[in-house]
Amino acid sequence: MIARIWRGAVRAEDADAYAAYVQRTGIEGYQRTPGNRGAWLLRRVEAERAEIVTLSFWESRAPTSTGPSSTRMMISSSSSAT
């Protein structure tokens, strides 16, 4: 089994919108991908900064090796990340 972690940070006031964006464009896609064994979005707000973490589990490396880079989560330029 493979565990994959991705982290991002935004201003605290953008946390709700960014978490919803990552849920919609990341977690939901992970959950529909064959080989996925679970996917979670975690977040923590401290002072002016919010950390967003995704944690996903996979049967093998194959489903996590697609796209331009298997080490980066692609975020569109319309996201509110700073």
QUILINLIN-V596587 format. One record per residue. RES is the residue in one letter. OMEGA is omega as a letter, one per 20 degrees, with the letter a starting at -180 (999 if undefined). Layout:
BEGIN
res=RES omega=OMEGA
res=RES omega=OMEGA
END
This chain:
BEGIN
res=M omega=r
res=I omega=r
res=A omega=a
res=R omega=r
res=I omega=r
res=W omega=r
res=R omega=r
res=G omega=r
res=A omega=r
res=V omega=r
res=R omega=a
res=A omega=a
res=E omega=r
res=D omega=a
res=A omega=a
res=D omega=a
res=A omega=a
res=Y omega=r
res=A omega=r
res=A omega=r
res=Y omega=a
res=V omega=r
res=Q omega=a
res=R omega=a
res=T omega=a
res=G omega=a
res=I omega=a
res=E omega=r
res=G omega=r
res=Y omega=a
res=Q omega=r
res=R omega=a
res=T omega=r
res=P omega=a
res=G omega=r
res=N omega=r
res=R omega=r
res=G omega=r
res=A omega=a
res=W omega=r
res=L omega=r
res=L omega=r
res=R omega=r
res=R omega=r
res=V omega=r
res=E omega=a
res=A omega=a
res=E omega=a
res=R omega=r
res=A omega=r
res=E omega=r
res=I omega=a
res=V omega=r
res=T omega=r
res=L omega=a
res=S omega=a
res=F omega=a
res=W omega=r
res=E omega=a
res=S omega=r
res=R omega=a
res=A omega=a
res=P omega=a
res=T omega=a
res=S omega=a
res=T omega=r
res=G omega=a
res=P omega=a
res=S omega=a
res=S omega=a
res=T omega=a
res=R omega=r
res=M omega=a
res=M omega=r
res=I omega=a
res=S omega=a
res=S omega=r
res=S omega=a
res=S omega=a
res=S omega=a
res=A omega=r
res=T omega=999
END
